[in-house]
Amino acid sequence: MDDFPIPHLAPVRFVKKRVHATPENAVVEIGFDTLPTLGMLIEAAVQSASGILNNEINGRIGFLVSLKNIKLLKTPTAFSYLVEVTLENTLGDIRSLHFTMKENEENILSGSFVVGLQ
């Protein structure tokens, strides 16, 4: 799990594998032991931000500050998903990101969140 510099441990560490990454976005595989709730899906999306290859972010603890435009498009039925997360804006130690979560190429969840870096 060296791909993800976060302090989370099982059972609340949902990030599994970095599929693709740049300094502005990442595609991350996430997984669950049970069918996920909306809260688990959102936490996994936020954890996925640690997959972005950005030295200003990585190695720093981030705290979820806000959620915006969260849209559950389909009830989750799988145990693993792909999350694409994109860095939208930076203001000091505040990062605004957008995410889309897919199950078998179908969007199931999307939205934006703000993270404050320690």
FISEKE-968608 format. One record per residue (C-alpha): residue number from 0; residue in one letter; chain; x, y, z. Coordinates in Angstrom, 3 decimals, padded with zeros to 6 digits. Layout:
+-----+----+----+----------+----------+----------+
|   i | aa | ch |        u |        v |        w |
+-----+----+----+----------+----------+----------+
| NUM |  A |  A |        X |        Y |        Z |
...
+-----+----+----+----------+----------+----------+
***
This chain:
+-----+----+----+----------+----------+----------+
|   i | aa | ch |        u |        v |        w |
+-----+----+----+----------+----------+----------+
|   0 |  M |  A |  000.000 |  000.000 |  000.000 |
|   1 |  D |  A |  002.962 |  002.312 | -000.447 |
|   2 |  D |  A |  001.043 |  004.021 | -003.275 |
|   3 |  F |  A | -001.142 |  005.792 | -000.719 |
|   4 |  P |  A |  000.526 |  007.913 |  001.987 |
|   5 |  I |  A | -002.447 |  007.904 |  004.382 |
|   6 |  P |  A | -002.674 |  006.718 |  007.985 |
|   7 |  H |  A | -005.835 |  004.641 |  007.458 |
|   8 |  L |  A | -005.773 |  000.933 |  008.278 |
|   9 |  A |  A | -008.280 | -001.845 |  007.664 |
|  10 |  P |  A | -011.225 | -001.890 |  007.933 |
|  11 |  V |  A | -011.451 |  001.798 |  006.915 |
|  12 |  R |  A | -008.663 |  001.815 |  004.323 |
|  13 |  F |  A | -010.507 |  001.424 |  001.033 |
|  14 |  V |  A | -007.822 |  002.336 | -001.528 |
|  15 |  K |  A | -006.255 | -000.742 | -003.112 |
|  16 |  K |  A | -004.274 |  000.132 | -006.228 |
|  17 |  R |  A | -003.227 |  003.159 | -008.266 |
|  18 |  V |  A | -004.195 |  002.512 | -011.885 |
|  19 |  H |  A | -003.054 |  005.828 | -013.369 |
|  20 |  A |  A | -001.719 |  009.067 | -011.921 |
|  21 |  T |  A | -000.402 |  012.507 | -012.829 |
|  22 |  P |  A |  000.164 |  015.619 | -010.664 |
|  23 |  E |  A | -003.461 |  016.656 | -011.328 |
|  24 |  N |  A | -005.485 |  013.429 | -011.362 |
|  25 |  A |  A | -005.533 |  009.747 | -010.521 |
|  26 |  V |  A | -007.533 |  006.631 | -011.217 |
|  27 |  V |  A | -007.628 |  004.413 | -008.154 |
|  28 |  E |  A | -009.099 |  000.975 | -007.511 |
|  29 |  I |  A | -011.022 |  000.825 | -004.252 |
|  30 |  G |  A | -012.514 | -002.183 | -002.490 |
|  31 |  F |  A | -014.765 | -003.174 |  000.379 |
|  32 |  D |  A | -015.386 | -006.317 |  002.446 |
|  33 |  T |  A | -019.143 | -005.672 |  002.455 |
|  34 |  L |  A | -021.492 | -003.774 |  000.163 |
|  35 |  P |  A | -020.570 | -000.132 |  000.768 |
|  36 |  T |  A | -022.789 |  002.572 |  002.175 |
|  37 |  L |  A | -022.796 |  006.081 |  000.733 |
|  38 |  G |  A | -020.515 |  007.192 |  003.568 |
|  39 |  M |  A | -018.004 |  004.443 |  002.760 |
|  40 |  L |  A | -018.036 |  005.392 | -000.931 |
|  41 |  I |  A | -017.385 |  009.053 | -000.137 |
|  42 |  E |  A | -014.566 |  008.170 |  002.281 |
|  43 |  A |  A | -013.005 |  005.970 | -000.422 |
|  44 |  A |  A | -013.231 |  008.816 | -002.946 |
|  45 |  V |  A | -011.464 |  011.163 | -000.517 |
|  46 |  Q |  A | -008.788 |  008.541 |  000.200 |
|  47 |  S |  A | -008.281 |  008.211 | -003.567 |
|  48 |  A |  A | -006.972 |  011.777 | -003.678 |
|  49 |  S |  A | -003.790 |  010.411 | -002.083 |
|  50 |  G |  A | -003.145 |  008.594 | -005.370 |
|  51 |  I |  A | -002.406 |  011.874 | -007.172 |
|  52 |  L |  A |  001.331 |  012.213 | -007.839 |
|  53 |  N |  A |  001.685 |  015.654 | -006.323 |
|  54 |  N |  A |  004.507 |  016.393 | -003.889 |
|  55 |  E |  A |  002.530 |  019.328 | -002.438 |
|  56 |  I |  A | -000.158 |  016.854 | -001.326 |
|  57 |  N |  A |  001.578 |  013.536 | -000.720 |
|  58 |  G |  A |  003.122 |  012.992 |  002.663 |
|  59 |  R |  A |  000.732 |  015.467 |  004.309 |
|  60 |  I |  A | -002.332 |  014.570 |  006.323 |
|  61 |  G |  A | -005.538 |  015.851 |  004.756 |
|  62 |  F |  A | -008.872 |  016.492 |  006.438 |
|  63 |  L |  A | -012.214 |  016.476 |  004.642 |
|  64 |  V |  A | -013.638 |  019.993 |  004.916 |
|  65 |  S |  A | -016.739 |  019.883 |  002.729 |
|  66 |  L |  A | -018.714 |  017.928 |  000.140 |
|  67 |  K |  A | -020.537 |  019.448 | -002.823 |
|  68 |  N |  A | -022.883 |  018.150 | -005.524 |
|  69 |  I |  A | -022.765 |  014.525 | -004.350 |
|  70 |  K |  A | -024.902 |  012.484 | -006.741 |
|  71 |  L |  A | -025.603 |  008.798 | -006.157 |
|  72 |  L |  A | -026.542 |  007.662 | -009.655 |
|  73 |  K |  A | -026.977 |  003.954 | -008.908 |
|  74 |  T |  A | -027.259 |  001.817 | -005.798 |
|  75 |  P |  A | -023.909 |  000.057 | -005.263 |
|  76 |  T |  A | -023.956 | -003.687 | -005.949 |
|  77 |  A |  A | -020.241 | -004.529 | -006.153 |
|  78 |  F |  A | -017.305 | -004.760 | -003.764 |
|  79 |  S |  A | -014.751 | -002.922 | -005.943 |
|  80 |  Y |  A | -014.860 |  000.258 | -008.023 |
|  81 |  L |  A | -012.654 |  002.675 | -009.927 |
|  82 |  V |  A | -012.451 |  006.283 | -008.778 |
|  83 |  E |  A | -011.162 |  009.074 | -010.977 |
|  84 |  V |  A | -010.206 |  012.072 | -008.860 |
|  85 |  T |  A | -009.054 |  015.402 | -010.304 |
|  86 |  L |  A | -007.432 |  018.355 | -008.574 |
|  87 |  E |  A | -009.498 |  021.403 | -009.532 |
|  88 |  N |  A | -008.236 |  024.312 | -007.403 |
|  89 |  T |  A | -005.547 |  025.132 | -004.877 |
|  90 |  L |  A | -005.638 |  027.921 | -002.323 |
|  91 |  G |  A | -002.842 |  027.742 |  000.231 |
|  92 |  D |  A | -003.312 |  024.444 |  002.075 |
|  93 |  I |  A | -006.839 |  023.948 |  000.722 |
|  94 |  R |  A | -007.455 |  021.631 | -002.239 |
|  95 |  S |  A | -010.703 |  021.325 | -004.196 |
|  96 |  L |  A | -011.160 |  018.036 | -006.033 |
|  97 |  H |  A | -013.798 |  016.387 | -008.222 |
|  98 |  F |  A | -014.418 |  012.647 | -008.395 |
|  99 |  T |  A | -016.355 |  010.095 | -010.412 |
| 100 |  M |  A | -016.814 |  006.511 | -009.247 |
| 101 |  K |  A | -017.478 |  003.700 | -011.706 |
| 102 |  E |  A | -018.813 |  000.174 | -011.433 |
| 103 |  N |  A | -018.174 | -001.805 | -014.629 |
| 104 |  E |  A | -017.738 |  001.372 | -016.729 |
| 105 |  E |  A | -021.011 |  002.841 | -015.396 |
| 106 |  N |  A | -020.937 |  005.990 | -013.244 |
| 107 |  I |  A | -022.486 |  005.329 | -009.847 |
| 108 |  L |  A | -021.354 |  008.348 | -007.816 |
| 109 |  S |  A | -019.909 |  011.783 | -008.508 |
| 110 |  G |  A | -019.249 |  015.019 | -006.710 |
| 111 |  S |  A | -016.651 |  017.371 | -005.313 |
| 112 |  F |  A | -014.898 |  017.732 | -002.001 |
| 113 |  V |  A | -012.502 |  020.086 | -000.282 |
| 114 |  V |  A | -009.516 |  018.871 |  001.708 |
| 115 |  G |  A | -007.474 |  020.924 |  004.137 |
| 116 |  L |  A | -003.837 |  019.848 |  004.410 |
| 117 |  Q |  A | -002.058 |  019.790 |  007.750 |
+-----+----+----+----------+----------+----------+
***
